[in-house]
Amino acid sequence: MQRYSRMVLSTCAEEGLLSEQHMHIFTELFNGVLSQVAKCTNATLINRLLSVLSSLFIVLASHPDRLTPFLVQIRRLLTEVVDDSSSDEKSMRRHCISVLLRLITTFSDAVKDQAESILDVCLSVRGFLSAMQQAACTHVLAALSNLCVNFESQCNFLASTMHDCVCYFRSSEITSAISNDAQFLSYVGFLSQAPLNNEEAQNSAFVSNRRSLRSNLSAIEGVLTQVRSVQPPAHPAFQIIRPILPTLFLLAERLNSLHEAQSISLIHPSYGPTVVDITESDRQQLISAVDPLAPCLSRILTEDPRNHARCFVSDVTDCIQSITGLLASKMANELFADVNMESWSAQLVSHIPSIPDFRLRFWIRRSWRLVLCSCPELAYCQIREMLLRILSEVHSRLIARWEQLAQIEITEEPSLEQLFTEHMVCMLTRECVNLLRAVLNISDSSSSPEEKKDEPTCFITSQIGQDLSVVDGVVALSFFCLTCRDATSAIRIIPACRALVDIVKNMLNNGQCEEGVAVFMLVTSIQSLQVHGSDEVALGPLLSLVFHVYYSLRKGCNSLLRVLQQVPQCTQETLQSFDSRIIAMIANNELVVEKVRREIIKKLLRPLIALSVGEQHKRTVHLRQLPPLAKRVKPLVDEDFTALALIFNSD
């Protein structure tokens, strides 16, 4: 029932396929489910009933009076005294809040007239909620602000909603706690003995500090996610958040510095250095991608304080990554106009060498990519050093990781740890590829128009194309990804490499670039054929890329011919014929179809192209000469017809 109502009914309502008779039936169903919620006491069952109600919100458009009894039940479920230690009860209360959020965000037109009733419910239940549940309730209030009639009222509403959160981050307690590593570790209790059990943890001031930090960060993340300005491009929350921006960016730097050896050495032995490692649940998610039979574990299995501490560090880091990315994407005009943005961007990429791979890929995805792509053209100088730092450090990291993988000898079935290490490197490489595609404005050709609208548009691509230092870094990292032993990364980086060829071509024509860059592009492209030539999907685009490099850069770079002279089994006559043909194509501005491009390069570089899997394992079959078959002797034919003549004798 739950799946049917969620998948089928909502789609039918969106497509306008439901008649008045259908809506009457669904309204009766809504009333029936709501009455079951009123009588039910089992938290697990209530969770399922709430899911059904959520998918039946389509009836509110024609029957808005049904909202009042629904809000009564939500208020009752959130204010009843329950056992907070029960996971089912916690899940049910979180579900109530998420249902309210869906009601406002998806059916805003239907509930606009009763926004005050929803606000009253949110305010009346806050005293009964835990810190994290109150943060989730802030998400609801943030979404409710989108129903304000004007920009001023939206600003005032958000200022009231975020008052406690802003005061928390402006307090001397927090600003002092994040001033250095030792202070932060002391604030969250990592310098003291870990709690021995849950009861001791509940009474710990340090654990309370962790809850406060995590819940307030979650509240800010919710505001940035849910708020939509009623008067764009001005953002109603920027002036409210502006006083705490230095604290948020400093917290980002502090979380990165926790991975430094000197910070880890301060942590109490009861927690140990693994407190900043990957959580077991995140590790299992990565392993399950390469081993579908691997068991999926819940987030926290035991009362082990190290597990709880790891989850805290992971949650806080995830929040600050999302917050910094949302700040850039949601309020770019105000943020990048701030004189402190250059120093804030430097804080985001501080301590990169110490950040582990599993965190680095999420910094790229959630924060750095959005900051770089959202930066206006006029503010390029503020994030230039950030971009150079990312390109340099990530390039060095990937080189080291792939070299380590190349040195691992797998003589038998690889261990789970080896699979995890290899998969982690592949994930980091793919995240870097997505970053490079984003800053060069390369979109997925297979994406629908709706999906392309959601992709961030980079405003500094033209500035990047004119900055020689940045272009060198982007070229080095992009073409390195071509030769990584991950076919997915190689295929996805090819469009970015083609765009870089065009940028380098313009630079060569203007005398801004040396021939060495063009030689590097051609050599690396040919090397990629040696690595991925056996992949039938990758072979065609790689051949096209090699042709594009030579065709685009040959006119301004004579060194490219000397590169091809090193191709084995390639005669001087063949090379001269190929080069003359390319020069003629350039001179005549000849349009060469894709198939011809690939065939030209494939014929020239055939000795270097890796063999396909079938060719690699092909075995030569020698047919043995068999002796000729013995022929049967034909019987002699008797040509004496005397006996046959007796039959026709008339005598």
C-alpha positions as CSV (number, residue, x, y, z in Angstrom):
1,M,0.0,0.0,0.0
2,Q,2.8,2.4,1.0
3,R,4.7,1.8,-2.2
4,Y,1.6,2.0,-4.4
5,S,0.5,5.3,-2.9
6,R,4.0,6.8,-3.1
7,M,4.9,5.7,-6.7
8,V,1.6,5.6,-8.5
9,L,-0.8,8.1,-7.0
10,S,1.6,11.0,-6.8
11,T,2.6,10.5,-10.5
12,C,-1.0,10.3,-11.6
13,A,-1.8,13.5,-9.7
14,E,1.2,15.3,-11.3
15,E,0.0,14.2,-14.8
16,G,-3.6,15.2,-14.1
17,L,-5.0,11.7,-14.5
18,L,-7.2,11.7,-11.4
19,S,-10.9,12.5,-11.7
20,E,-13.2,13.9,-9.0
21,Q,-14.4,10.4,-8.2
22,H,-10.8,9.3,-7.7
23,M,-10.0,12.2,-5.4
24,H,-13.1,11.4,-3.3
25,I,-11.9,7.9,-2.9
26,F,-8.4,9.0,-1.9
27,T,-9.8,11.6,0.5
28,E,-11.7,8.8,2.3
29,L,-8.5,6.8,2.3
30,F,-6.7,9.7,3.8
31,N,-9.3,10.0,6.5
32,G,-9.1,6.3,7.3
33,V,-5.3,6.3,7.6
34,L,-5.4,9.4,9.8
35,S,-7.9,7.7,12.1
36,Q,-5.6,4.7,12.4
37,V,-2.7,7.0,13.3
38,A,-4.9,8.5,16.1
39,K,-5.6,5.0,17.6
40,C,-2.2,3.4,17.0
41,T,0.4,3.2,19.7
42,N,3.1,1.2,17.9
43,A,5.9,3.5,16.7
44,T,6.9,1.2,13.9
45,L,3.4,1.0,12.5
46,I,2.9,4.8,12.9
47,N,6.0,5.3,10.8
48,R,4.5,3.3,8.0
49,L,1.1,5.0,8.3
50,L,2.9,8.4,8.1
51,S,4.5,7.3,4.8
52,V,1.1,6.5,3.4
53,L,-0.3,9.9,4.6
54,S,2.6,11.7,3.0
55,S,1.9,10.2,-0.4
56,L,-1.8,11.1,-0.1
57,F,-1.2,14.9,0.4
58,I,-2.5,15.3,-3.1
59,V,-6.0,15.5,-1.5
60,L,-5.2,18.7,0.3
61,A,-5.4,20.7,-3.0
62,S,-9.2,19.9,-3.2
63,H,-9.8,19.4,0.6
64,P,-7.6,21.8,2.5
65,D,-9.8,21.2,5.6
66,R,-8.1,17.8,6.0
67,L,-4.9,19.6,7.1
68,T,-6.2,20.7,10.5
69,P,-6.8,17.1,11.9
70,F,-3.5,16.0,10.4
71,L,-1.7,18.8,12.3
72,V,-3.5,17.8,15.5
73,Q,-2.1,14.3,15.2
74,I,1.4,15.5,14.4
75,R,1.3,17.7,17.4
76,R,0.1,14.8,19.6
77,L,2.9,12.5,18.4
78,L,5.6,15.1,19.0
79,T,4.4,16.2,22.5
80,E,3.5,12.8,24.0
81,V,6.0,11.7,26.7
82,V,7.9,8.9,25.1
83,D,11.0,6.8,25.9
84,D,13.8,8.8,24.2
85,S,16.1,5.8,24.4
86,S,13.9,3.8,22.0
87,S,15.2,4.0,18.5
88,D,11.6,3.4,17.1
89,E,10.3,6.4,19.0
90,K,13.1,8.6,17.8
91,S,12.6,7.4,14.2
92,M,8.9,8.2,14.5
93,R,9.5,11.7,15.8
94,R,12.0,12.4,13.1
95,H,9.5,11.1,10.6
96,C,6.8,13.5,11.8
97,I,9.1,16.4,11.2
98,S,10.2,15.2,7.8
99,V,6.5,14.8,6.8
100,L,5.9,18.4,7.8
101,L,8.9,19.5,5.7
102,R,7.6,17.6,2.7
103,L,4.1,19.1,3.2
104,I,5.5,22.6,3.0
105,T,8.1,22.2,0.2
106,T,6.0,20.0,-2.1
107,F,2.4,21.3,-1.5
108,S,3.1,25.0,-0.6
109,D,0.1,26.3,-2.6
110,A,-2.3,24.0,-0.7
111,V,-1.0,24.9,2.8
112,K,-0.3,28.6,2.2
113,D,-3.5,29.7,3.9
114,Q,-2.7,27.6,7.0
115,A,0.9,28.5,7.3
116,E,0.2,30.1,10.7
117,S,-1.2,26.8,12.0
118,I,1.9,25.0,10.9
119,L,4.1,27.6,12.6
120,D,2.1,27.2,15.8
121,V,2.7,23.4,15.7
122,C,6.5,23.9,15.2
123,L,6.7,26.4,18.1
124,S,4.6,24.4,20.5
125,V,6.5,21.2,20.2
126,R,10.1,22.5,20.4
127,G,10.2,22.0,24.1
128,F,9.6,18.3,23.7
129,L,12.3,17.7,21.1
130,S,15.9,16.7,21.4
131,A,18.7,19.0,20.1
132,M,18.9,17.3,16.7
133,Q,15.1,17.2,16.4
134,Q,14.9,20.9,17.1
135,A,17.5,21.4,14.3
136,A,15.2,19.4,12.0
137,C,12.3,21.6,13.1
138,T,14.4,24.6,12.0
139,H,14.5,23.1,8.5
140,V,10.7,23.2,8.6
141,L,10.6,26.9,9.7
142,A,13.1,27.8,7.0
143,A,10.9,26.2,4.4
144,L,7.9,28.0,5.9
145,S,9.7,31.4,5.3
146,N,9.3,30.9,1.6
147,L,5.6,31.6,2.0
148,C,6.3,35.2,3.3
149,V,4.7,37.9,1.2
150,N,7.7,40.1,0.9
151,F,11.5,40.2,1.4
152,E,11.4,42.2,4.6
153,S,9.0,39.8,6.4
154,Q,11.1,36.9,5.2
155,C,14.2,38.4,6.7
156,N,12.5,39.1,10.0
157,F,11.1,35.6,10.1
158,L,14.5,34.0,9.5
159,A,16.2,36.3,12.0
160,S,13.8,35.0,14.7
161,T,14.2,31.4,13.6
162,M,18.0,31.6,13.6
163,H,18.5,33.7,16.7
164,D,19.6,31.0,19.0
165,C,21.8,29.4,16.4
166,V,23.6,32.7,15.6
167,C,24.1,33.5,19.3
168,Y,25.6,30.0,19.8
169,F,28.3,30.6,17.2
170,R,29.0,34.2,18.3
171,S,29.5,33.1,21.9
172,S,32.9,33.3,23.5
173,E,32.7,29.6,24.3
174,I,32.6,28.6,20.7
175,T,35.1,31.2,19.3
176,S,37.5,30.1,22.0
177,A,36.9,26.4,21.4
178,I,37.9,26.6,17.7
179,S,40.8,29.0,18.1
180,N,43.3,26.0,18.0
181,D,43.4,22.3,17.9
182,A,44.0,21.7,21.6
183,Q,41.0,23.9,22.6
184,F,38.7,22.2,20.1
185,L,39.8,18.7,21.3
186,S,39.2,19.8,24.8
187,Y,35.8,21.3,24.1
188,V,34.5,18.0,22.5
189,G,36.2,15.9,25.2
190,F,38.9,14.1,23.2
191,L,41.6,15.1,25.7
192,S,39.7,13.4,28.6
193,Q,38.8,9.8,29.5
194,A,36.0,8.5,27.2
195,P,32.7,7.6,28.8
196,L,32.5,3.9,29.7
197,N,28.8,3.5,28.8
198,N,25.7,5.3,27.5
199,E,24.5,6.4,31.0
200,E,27.9,8.1,31.7
201,A,27.8,9.6,28.2
202,Q,24.3,11.1,28.8
203,N,25.6,13.0,31.8
204,S,28.9,14.1,30.2
205,A,29.3,17.8,29.5
206,F,31.6,17.0,26.6
207,V,28.9,14.9,24.9
208,S,26.5,17.7,25.5
209,N,28.9,20.1,23.7
210,R,29.1,17.7,20.8
211,R,25.3,17.6,20.5
212,S,25.1,21.4,20.6
213,L,27.7,21.8,17.9
214,R,26.2,19.2,15.6
215,S,22.6,20.4,16.0
216,N,23.5,24.1,15.4
217,L,25.4,23.2,12.3
218,S,22.5,21.1,11.1
219,A,20.2,24.0,11.7
220,I,22.3,26.3,9.5
221,E,22.6,23.7,6.8
222,G,18.8,23.3,6.8
223,V,18.3,27.1,6.4
224,L,20.7,27.3,3.5
225,T,19.1,24.3,1.9
226,Q,15.4,25.2,2.3
227,V,15.3,29.0,2.0
228,R,14.3,30.5,-1.4
229,S,14.4,34.2,-1.6
230,V,11.1,35.9,-2.5
231,Q,13.2,38.8,-4.0
232,P,16.2,37.2,-5.8
233,P,19.1,37.6,-6.2
234,A,19.3,39.0,-2.7
235,H,19.3,36.3,-0.1
236,P,17.3,36.9,3.1
237,A,19.6,34.9,5.4
238,F,23.0,36.5,4.4
239,Q,22.9,39.4,6.7
240,I,21.8,37.1,9.5
241,I,24.7,34.6,8.9
242,R,27.4,37.2,8.0
243,P,28.6,37.8,11.6
244,I,29.3,34.0,12.1
245,L,31.0,33.4,8.7
246,P,34.5,33.8,10.2
247,T,33.6,31.2,12.8
248,L,32.3,28.7,10.2
249,F,35.3,29.0,7.9
250,L,37.7,28.7,10.9
251,L,35.8,25.6,12.0
252,A,36.4,24.2,8.5
253,E,40.1,24.8,9.0
254,R,40.0,23.2,12.4
255,L,38.4,20.0,11.2
256,N,41.0,19.6,8.5
257,S,43.8,20.2,11.0
258,L,42.6,17.4,13.2
259,H,44.3,15.0,10.8
260,E,47.7,16.5,11.4
261,A,50.1,14.2,13.4
262,Q,50.5,16.8,16.2
263,S,46.8,17.0,16.7
264,I,46.3,13.3,16.8
265,S,49.0,12.9,19.4
266,L,47.0,15.1,21.8
267,I,43.9,12.7,21.7
268,H,43.4,10.7,24.9
269,P,44.4,7.0,24.6
270,S,40.8,5.9,25.4
271,Y,39.8,7.3,22.1
272,G,43.0,6.6,20.2
273,P,44.1,8.0,16.8
274,T,41.3,6.2,15.0
275,V,38.8,8.7,16.2
276,V,39.3,10.7,13.0
277,D,39.2,7.6,10.7
278,I,36.3,6.6,8.5
279,T,33.3,5.2,10.3
280,E,32.5,1.5,9.9
281,S,29.1,2.2,8.2
282,D,30.8,4.5,5.6
283,R,33.5,1.9,5.0
284,Q,30.9,-0.8,4.5
285,Q,29.1,1.3,1.9
286,L,32.3,1.6,-0.1
287,I,33.0,-2.1,0.2
288,S,29.5,-3.0,-0.8
289,A,30.1,-1.3,-4.1
290,V,32.8,-3.8,-5.0
291,D,31.4,-6.7,-2.9
292,P,27.5,-6.8,-3.1
293,L,27.5,-9.7,-0.6
294,A,29.2,-7.7,2.1
295,P,26.9,-7.1,5.1
296,C,25.6,-3.5,5.6
297,L,26.0,-2.4,9.2
298,S,23.9,0.1,11.1
299,R,25.5,3.4,12.0
300,I,26.4,2.7,15.7
301,L,26.4,-1.0,16.8
302,T,27.8,-0.8,20.3
303,E,28.4,1.6,23.2
304,D,32.1,1.9,22.2
305,P,32.9,5.6,22.7
306,R,35.3,5.5,19.7
307,N,32.4,4.7,17.4
308,H,30.3,7.5,18.7
309,A,33.3,9.9,18.5
310,R,34.0,8.9,14.9
311,C,30.4,9.5,14.0
312,F,30.5,12.9,15.6
313,V,33.6,14.0,13.6
314,S,32.1,12.6,10.4
315,D,28.7,14.3,10.9
316,V,30.3,17.7,11.8
317,T,32.6,17.5,8.8
318,D,29.8,16.6,6.5
319,C,27.8,19.6,7.8
320,I,30.6,22.1,7.4
321,Q,31.3,20.8,3.9
322,S,27.7,21.3,2.9
323,I,27.4,24.7,4.6
324,T,30.4,26.1,2.8
325,G,29.2,24.8,-0.6
326,L,25.7,26.1,0.0
327,L,27.0,29.5,1.0
328,A,28.7,29.8,-2.3
329,S,25.9,28.5,-4.4
330,K,22.9,30.2,-2.7
331,M,24.4,33.6,-1.9
332,A,27.3,34.0,-4.3
333,N,26.8,37.8,-5.0
334,E,27.0,38.7,-1.3
335,L,29.6,36.1,-0.3
336,F,32.2,36.8,-3.0
337,A,31.7,40.6,-2.5
338,D,33.1,40.3,1.0
339,V,36.7,41.4,1.4
340,N,37.5,38.4,3.5
341,M,36.6,35.8,0.9
342,E,40.2,35.2,-0.2
343,S,41.3,34.3,3.3
344,W,38.1,32.2,3.8
345,S,38.8,30.2,0.6
346,A,42.4,29.6,1.8
347,Q,41.0,28.2,5.1
348,L,38.8,25.7,3.1
349,V,41.9,24.2,1.5
350,S,44.2,24.3,4.5
351,H,46.0,21.1,5.6
352,I,45.1,19.3,2.3
353,P,48.1,16.9,2.6
354,S,46.8,15.5,5.8
355,I,43.2,15.1,4.8
356,P,42.5,11.4,4.1
357,D,41.1,10.2,0.8
358,F,37.6,9.4,2.1
359,R,37.2,13.0,3.3
360,L,39.0,14.7,0.5
361,R,36.5,13.4,-2.1
362,F,33.6,14.9,-0.2
363,W,35.4,18.2,0.2
364,I,35.7,18.3,-3.6
365,R,32.0,17.3,-4.1
366,R,30.2,19.2,-1.5
367,S,32.3,22.3,-1.0
368,W,35.2,23.1,-3.4
369,R,33.4,22.4,-6.6
370,L,30.5,24.7,-5.7
371,V,32.8,27.5,-4.4
372,L,34.8,27.5,-7.6
373,C,31.8,27.2,-10.0
374,S,29.7,29.9,-8.2
375,C,32.5,32.5,-8.1
376,P,31.6,35.5,-10.3
377,E,34.1,36.6,-13.0
378,L,35.0,39.7,-11.1
379,A,36.0,37.8,-8.0
380,Y,38.3,35.3,-9.8
381,C,41.3,36.6,-8.0
382,Q,39.8,35.7,-4.7
383,I,39.7,32.0,-5.4
384,R,42.7,31.7,-7.7
385,E,45.1,30.6,-5.0
386,M,42.5,28.1,-3.8
387,L,42.2,26.6,-7.2
388,L,46.0,26.4,-7.7
389,R,46.4,24.7,-4.3
390,I,43.7,22.1,-5.1
391,L,45.2,21.3,-8.5
392,S,48.7,20.9,-7.2
393,E,47.8,18.8,-4.1
394,V,45.2,16.6,-5.7
395,H,47.6,15.9,-8.6
396,S,50.4,14.8,-6.2
397,R,47.9,12.7,-4.2
398,L,46.7,10.8,-7.3
399,I,50.2,10.2,-8.6
400,A,51.2,8.7,-5.2
401,R,48.0,6.6,-4.9
402,W,48.2,5.0,-8.4
403,E,51.9,4.3,-8.0
404,Q,51.1,2.5,-4.7
405,L,48.5,0.4,-6.4
406,A,50.9,-0.5,-9.2
407,Q,53.3,-1.9,-6.7
408,I,50.8,-4.2,-5.1
409,E,51.3,-7.7,-6.4
410,I,48.0,-9.7,-6.3
411,T,49.0,-13.3,-6.8
412,E,45.7,-14.8,-5.6
413,E,42.2,-13.6,-4.7
414,P,42.5,-9.9,-3.5
415,S,41.7,-9.2,0.1
416,L,38.8,-7.0,1.1
417,E,41.3,-4.3,2.2
418,Q,43.0,-4.3,-1.2
419,L,39.6,-4.0,-2.9
420,F,38.7,-1.1,-0.6
421,T,42.0,0.7,-1.2
422,E,41.7,0.4,-5.0
423,H,38.0,1.4,-5.0
424,M,38.8,4.4,-2.8
425,V,41.4,5.6,-5.3
426,C,39.0,5.2,-8.2
427,M,36.3,7.2,-6.3
428,L,38.8,10.0,-5.6
429,T,39.9,10.1,-9.2
430,R,36.3,10.2,-10.5
431,E,35.5,13.1,-8.1
432,C,38.5,15.0,-9.4
433,V,37.3,14.3,-13.0
434,N,33.9,15.8,-12.0
435,L,35.6,18.9,-10.6
436,L,37.6,19.4,-13.8
437,R,34.5,18.9,-16.0
438,A,32.6,21.5,-13.8
439,V,35.3,24.2,-14.0
440,L,35.5,23.8,-17.8
441,N,31.7,23.8,-18.1
442,I,31.5,20.3,-19.6
443,S,28.0,18.9,-19.1
444,D,26.8,15.3,-19.6
445,S,25.3,14.9,-23.1
446,S,23.0,12.2,-21.8
447,S,21.5,14.4,-19.2
448,S,17.9,15.6,-19.6
449,P,17.2,19.4,-19.8
450,E,15.9,19.3,-16.3
451,E,19.1,17.7,-15.0
452,K,21.3,20.1,-16.9
453,K,19.5,23.0,-15.2
454,D,20.5,21.6,-11.8
455,E,24.2,21.3,-12.8
456,P,26.2,24.3,-11.6
457,T,27.4,26.7,-14.3
458,C,31.0,27.8,-13.9
459,F,31.4,31.6,-14.4
460,I,35.2,31.7,-14.3
461,T,36.0,29.3,-17.2
462,S,37.1,32.1,-19.5
463,Q,39.4,33.5,-16.7
464,I,40.9,30.0,-16.3
465,G,41.6,29.9,-20.1
466,Q,43.7,33.0,-19.9
467,D,45.7,32.1,-16.7
468,L,48.8,30.2,-17.8
469,S,49.6,28.9,-14.3
470,V,46.1,27.5,-13.8
471,V,45.9,26.1,-17.3
472,D,49.2,24.2,-16.7
473,G,47.7,22.7,-13.5
474,V,44.4,21.8,-15.1
475,V,46.2,20.2,-18.1
476,A,48.6,18.2,-15.9
477,L,45.7,16.8,-13.8
478,S,43.3,16.2,-16.6
479,F,45.7,14.4,-18.8
480,F,47.0,12.4,-15.9
481,C,43.5,11.1,-15.3
482,L,43.6,9.8,-18.9
483,T,46.3,7.3,-17.9
484,C,44.9,6.2,-14.6
485,R,43.8,2.6,-14.7
486,D,40.2,3.5,-14.3
487,A,38.3,3.4,-17.6
488,T,35.4,5.3,-16.2
489,S,37.6,8.3,-15.3
490,A,39.4,8.2,-18.6
491,I,36.2,8.2,-20.6
492,R,34.7,11.1,-18.7
493,I,37.8,13.3,-18.8
494,I,38.1,13.1,-22.6
495,P,35.7,16.0,-23.3
496,A,37.6,18.2,-20.8
497,C,40.9,17.3,-22.5
498,R,39.4,18.3,-25.9
499,A,38.4,21.7,-24.4
500,L,41.9,22.1,-23.0
501,V,43.4,21.4,-26.4
502,D,41.4,24.4,-27.8
503,I,42.5,26.6,-24.9
504,V,46.2,25.7,-25.5
505,K,45.8,26.2,-29.2
506,N,44.7,29.8,-28.6
507,M,47.6,30.3,-26.2
508,L,50.1,29.0,-28.7
509,N,48.7,31.3,-31.4
510,N,49.1,34.3,-29.0
511,G,52.6,33.2,-27.9
512,Q,51.4,32.6,-24.3
513,C,52.3,28.9,-24.1
514,E,55.3,26.8,-24.9
515,E,55.4,23.8,-27.2
516,G,56.2,21.5,-24.3
517,V,52.5,21.6,-23.3
518,A,51.4,20.4,-26.7
519,V,54.0,17.6,-26.6
520,F,52.8,16.6,-23.2
521,M,49.2,16.4,-24.4
522,L,50.1,14.2,-27.4
523,V,52.4,11.9,-25.4
524,T,49.9,11.4,-22.6
525,S,47.0,10.8,-25.1
526,I,49.1,8.1,-26.8
527,Q,50.0,6.6,-23.4
528,S,46.3,6.4,-22.7
529,L,45.9,4.1,-25.7
530,Q,48.4,1.8,-24.2
531,V,46.5,1.7,-20.9
532,H,42.9,1.7,-22.2
533,G,43.2,0.5,-25.8
534,S,41.8,-2.9,-24.8
535,D,38.5,-1.2,-23.7
536,E,36.2,-1.1,-26.7
537,V,34.2,1.7,-25.2
538,A,37.2,3.9,-24.5
539,L,39.2,3.1,-27.7
540,G,37.1,5.2,-30.1
541,P,37.0,8.5,-28.0
542,L,40.7,8.1,-27.2
543,L,41.6,7.8,-30.9
544,S,39.5,10.9,-31.6
545,L,41.4,12.8,-28.9
546,V,44.8,11.9,-30.3
547,F,43.7,13.1,-33.7
548,H,42.2,16.3,-32.2
549,V,45.5,17.1,-30.4
550,Y,47.6,16.6,-33.5
551,Y,45.2,18.3,-35.8
552,S,44.7,21.4,-33.6
553,L,48.3,21.9,-32.4
554,R,50.3,20.8,-35.4
555,K,50.3,24.2,-37.1
556,G,52.0,25.9,-34.2
557,C,54.1,23.0,-33.0
558,N,56.6,21.1,-35.1
559,S,57.7,19.0,-32.2
560,L,54.6,16.8,-32.5
561,L,56.0,15.1,-35.6
562,R,59.1,14.1,-33.7
563,V,56.9,12.5,-31.1
564,L,55.3,10.2,-33.7
565,Q,58.7,9.3,-35.1
566,Q,59.2,7.3,-31.9
567,V,56.3,5.0,-32.7
568,P,57.6,1.5,-33.4
569,Q,57.1,-0.2,-36.8
570,C,56.2,3.2,-38.4
571,T,58.3,4.1,-41.4
572,Q,59.4,7.6,-42.4
573,E,57.3,7.5,-45.5
574,T,54.2,6.6,-43.5
575,L,54.8,9.5,-41.1
576,Q,55.5,12.0,-43.9
577,S,52.3,10.9,-45.7
578,F,50.3,11.2,-42.4
579,D,51.8,14.6,-41.6
580,S,51.3,16.0,-45.1
581,R,47.6,14.8,-45.0
582,I,47.0,16.6,-41.7
583,I,48.6,19.8,-42.9
584,A,46.5,19.7,-46.1
585,M,43.4,19.2,-44.0
586,I,44.3,22.2,-41.8
587,A,45.1,24.4,-44.9
588,N,41.8,23.5,-46.6
589,N,39.8,23.7,-43.4
590,E,38.6,20.2,-44.3
591,L,35.8,18.7,-42.3
592,V,36.8,15.2,-41.3
593,V,34.1,12.8,-40.2
594,E,34.7,11.0,-36.9
595,K,35.1,7.5,-38.4
596,V,37.9,8.7,-40.7
597,R,39.7,10.4,-37.8
598,R,39.7,7.2,-35.8
599,E,40.8,5.1,-38.7
600,I,43.7,7.4,-39.6
601,I,45.1,7.3,-36.0
602,K,44.4,3.7,-35.4
603,K,46.3,2.7,-38.5
604,L,49.3,4.8,-37.5
605,L,49.4,3.8,-33.8
606,R,48.3,0.2,-34.1
607,P,51.6,-1.2,-32.5
608,L,51.0,0.9,-29.4
609,I,47.3,0.2,-28.8
610,A,46.7,-2.3,-26.1
611,L,45.2,-5.5,-27.3
612,S,41.6,-6.4,-26.4
613,V,41.0,-9.0,-23.9
614,G,40.1,-11.5,-26.6
615,E,43.3,-10.8,-28.5
616,Q,45.4,-11.0,-25.3
617,H,44.1,-14.5,-24.6
618,K,43.9,-15.7,-28.1
619,R,45.7,-19.1,-28.6
620,T,47.2,-20.1,-31.9
621,V,45.5,-23.3,-33.2
622,H,47.6,-25.6,-35.3
623,L,45.6,-28.0,-37.5
624,R,47.2,-31.4,-37.8
625,Q,47.3,-33.0,-41.3
626,L,45.1,-36.0,-41.2
627,P,45.5,-39.0,-43.6
628,P,43.1,-39.1,-46.5
629,L,39.9,-41.1,-46.0
630,A,39.9,-44.5,-47.7
631,K,37.6,-44.6,-50.7
632,R,35.1,-47.5,-51.0
633,V,35.6,-49.7,-54.0
634,K,32.7,-49.3,-56.4
635,P,31.0,-52.6,-57.3
636,L,31.4,-53.7,-60.9
637,V,28.3,-53.2,-63.0
638,D,27.1,-56.3,-64.8
639,E,26.2,-55.3,-68.4
640,D,24.9,-58.7,-69.4
641,F,21.1,-58.2,-70.1
642,T,20.4,-61.7,-71.3
643,A,18.4,-62.6,-68.2
644,L,16.4,-59.4,-68.5
645,A,15.5,-60.2,-72.1
646,L,13.7,-63.4,-70.9
647,I,11.1,-61.2,-69.2
648,F,10.1,-59.6,-72.4
649,N,10.3,-62.7,-74.5
650,S,6.9,-63.3,-76.2
651,D,7.6,-66.9,-77.1
